[in-house]
Amino acid sequence: MGKLLHAIVIGLIGAAIVHIVVLLLVPEFSERDAWSNLSMKADFYTMTRLDAEPGSPAPIKSIDPLFAAAACRFDLADGMVQVTAPGALPFWSVSVYDRNGHNIYSFNDRSATNGQMDAVVLTPAQMIEMRKALPDGFEGSIFVEAPIEEGIVVLRAFVPDESWRPAVTKFLSQSSCDLQQF
């Protein structure tokens, strides 16, 4: 009986130690999500490169080495957001994520008019207003109706070889994420 009691006490002490360690580590991991990393780099409606700069870690891990990427945080409570980028590349894609990192919508250059990157992210209520009268400048836009308030738009561009890197860099550096009111 004494051995069983001893084993139970040791097990309870071990479980308590594990639980304390887990509780102490929760803030370490919960503050390192994509939303937090982007918020430390830039404010809302600012395109931020996700590639690692020389000598520093990438703001978001698991980026494919054949792709360069930029992201922008937005708040649809302020209005709709328009994401554009000039030029043509072999391939680009866009994903819209909610604040928790769940993918809401994705599309690529094959969905765009003439391969031009022009997307508008808006709520269902904003889409109803948009349908009443389409403002100038949105004729070729891809409309993404997202049932979220805050989110992240990620623009990825394929770099088939190093000769394309300047064009991809220009594409991403000239991309914009603008708050639009109507």
N, C-alpha and C positions, 0 to 999 in steps of 0.2 A: 504494500500500500504506500509505503514511504517513497519508493522509486516512482510510482505513478504520480504522486503529488509533486515530487521534484521535477519530473518531466513537464507537467502542466505549468508549473511556475516558470520554468525556463522558457517554455513556449510562449507564455503570456508576455514575459519580459522581451523576448525576441520580436514578437509581433508589435509591441509598443515602440520599440526602437525603429522598426521598419516604417511604421506609421508616422512617427515624428520626422524621420528623414524625408519621406515623401511629402509631407506638409511643408517642410522647409524648402524643398526643391520646386514646388508648384510655381511660385513667382518667377523663378529662373526660366522656366519653360513657357509660361503663359505670356510673358512679355516679349517673346521672340517670334511672334507670328508675322506674317507678311504685312498686315495693317500697321503694326507697331514699327516695323523696320522702315516702311515707306514714310510714316509720319515723322520719323526722326530725320529723314533725308530731305523732305519737301512738304509744302503745304498742299491743301486741296487744289485741284485743277492745274497741277504742275507735272509735266512729263519728266520722269526720273529714269535714267538708264539703270538697268538691272545687272549689266555686265560688271565684272570686277575691274576696278581701275588698277593700274600697276601698283603693287605694293599694298593693296587693301583687299579685304574679303568682299565677295559679292553680297549685296543687301539681301538677296533671296537665293537660297541654295537650289541645287538641282536644275540648273540651266543647261540646256543642250549646247555643247561647244560649237555646233554648226548654226546656231541661231543667236542673234543679238536681240535684246529686248528692252522695252521701256514701259513704265507703268504710271498710272495717274489715279489718285484717289478722288472721289467725288461725293457730293451730297445732293441728292435729287430734291431735297426739301428747298434748296436754294433755286432750283430751276433745272432744266435739262442740260446735258453735257454733250458737246460736239467734239469728236476726236477726228482729226485730219492729219494727213501726211502727204507731202508732194512726191511725185516721181513714180516710176515703175520699177519693180524688182522681180526676180524670178518667182518669189513666193513670200507672202506675208500672211499673218493670221492675227485675229483679235479675239480675246476672251474677256467676258465680263463676269466678275466675281462679286459675291456679297462680302460684307465685312468679315465674315467667318471663313472665307476662302472657298465657299461652295460655288462651282461654276454655274452661272445662270444662262449664258448664251455664248456661242462661239461661231465664227465665220472666217472665211479667208478671201483672198483676192479674186477667186473665181465667182464669188457672190456680188462683187462690186461692179459698178458701172465703169467700163473701160479699165478695170484693175486699179482704179483710184481709191485710196483709203479715205473714206468719209462716212462716219457713223454718228448716230445720235442716240444716246441712251436717255430714256425717259420713263416715267411711271405710267400706269394705265390711265390715270386721270389726265395727265399731261398729253397723252396720245389722243384722247378724245378731243381736247382743245386743238391739238395740232391738225386733226382731220377736218376741222371746221374750215380752216383757211391755212393752207401751206405757205409759210413765209418764204420770201426770196432767199435763195442760197441753199435750199434743202432739197432741190429737185432730184439730185443724184445720190442723196444720202441713204444709207441703210438704217432703218429705224429698229432699235432694240427696246422692246417694251419690257421693263424689269420691275417686278413687284417688290422692290427694295428701296430703302432710303439712302444708305451709304454703301459704296462699293469701290471696286478697283477695276480699271480697264487696263489690260496688258496687251501691248502691241509687240509681236515677234516678227523678225525678218530673217529669212534664210540667207546664209553666207555660203554659197557653193564652193568658193575658194577665196584665197586672200585678195585676188584682184577685184572682188566685189566688195571688200570691206569698206572702202571709201564711200561707195554709193549707199551702202546700208547705214553707215554712220551718219551720212547726210540725211537720209530718209528719217532716221530716228531722232536726230538732233533738231530737225525742222518740223517734227510732229508737234501737234498742239492738242490741248485738252481744255476747251473753253466753256465756261458757263454761259448758257444762252437763256434769255428771257423772251417771252412772247406775250 
